[in-house]
Amino acid sequence: MSTTATRARILAEATRQLTELGYAAFTIAGVRDALGLSSGSMFHAFASKPALAAAVYVEGMADYQRAAITAITSADSADAALRAFIAAHLAWIEDHRALARYLFGSLPDEVMAEAARPLAEHNAQFFGVLDALYLRLSRAGLMAALDRSVAQALCIGPAQEYGRQWTRGLASIPPRKLTRALQAAALAALASTSSSTARTRRNTRRTERD
């Protein structure tokens, strides 16, 4: 079996075990034994428990980002792109509940340190698409010109929080059923910044005239 195929098998089994057991109870030995691999094969592919857990995290985030990027870039208008982003976000969470719970959880620093470099490569493209989306929305008059971190919090924050609750069994409505409501919430939140900016400009001009 090729190195690539072995790595894929390891990641699939590690994903299953991490999402079922949690990081604390997860072990490389458990993955090795489940797949019938030698210790040498395991450690050739992944040198440590944090490295393997980080690889699962990065692969999961990359899959989510691909779905979001496809949705955003396929839309014909700024409004449609934002709606598509929210829909893709909720659909991915519903289709990958256990993995989403793992990605949204608090992982040890050792795992995030291992994930930092490979994740940065994926984030570069994803953040570029988000920057283009928020610029498009701003130029369409649907939001003020905002830093990406602020725009992202307003746009995806409610959907992200609901996803966290749903993946943990604290909410019962499947995410897809809330798509329209959360799309409307995102549009309203972003639009409020445009209105606020416009009011500030009007007040500034009024003060200058006075």
C-alpha positions, 0 to 999 in steps of 0.5 A, a space after each residue: 500500500 502506498 504511503 499516501 493511502 496509508 496516511 489517508 487510512 490513518 487520518 480516517 481512523 484517527 478522525 473516528 477515534 478523536 470524535 468519539 473519544 476526545 483528545 485526552 483518551 485518544 492514542 496513536 496506539 489505538 489507531 495503530 491497533 485498529 488498522 493493524 499497522 506496525 509502530 514503524 508505519 505509524 510513526 513514519 506517517 505521524 511522529 506524535 499524538 499532537 501531530 496526528 490530532 493536528 492533521 485531523 484538525 487541519 484536514 477538517 478545516 480544509 474540507 470546511 473551507 473548500 465548501 465555503 469557498 465554492 459557495 461564495 465564489 459561485 454566487 452571482 451577486 454580493 447578497 447571494 454570495 453571503 447567503 451561500 456562505 451561511 448556507 454552506 456553513 450550516 450544511 457542512 456542520 450538519 453533514 459533519 456533526 462529530 468532526 465539527 464538534 472536534 473543530 469547534 472544541 478547545 484543543 491543547 496548545 500542543 495540537 494548535 502549535 502543530 497545526 499552525 503552519 499547514 493551517 496557515 496555507 489553507 487560511 491564506 486562500 480562505 481569508 482572501 476569499 472572505 476579504 473579497 466577499 466583504 469588499 463586494 458587500 461594502 461596494 454594494 452598500 450592504 455593509 461598511 468597510 470593516 476589518 475582516 475579523 469584525 465583519 466575520 464575527 457579525 456575519 458568521 457569529 450567530 451561525 457559528 454559535 448555533 453550530 457549537 450548541 447543536 454539535 453538543 446536543 444543546 440545541 435540537 433544530 438541524 442547522 439547515 432548517 435555520 438557514 433563512 433565519 441566520 442569513 437574514 441575521 447576517 445581512 441585518 448585522 452587516 447592514 447595521 454597520 452601514 447605517 451607523 457609518 452613514 449616521 456618523 457621517 451625517 452627524 459629522 457634516 452637521 457639526 462642521 456646518 454648525 
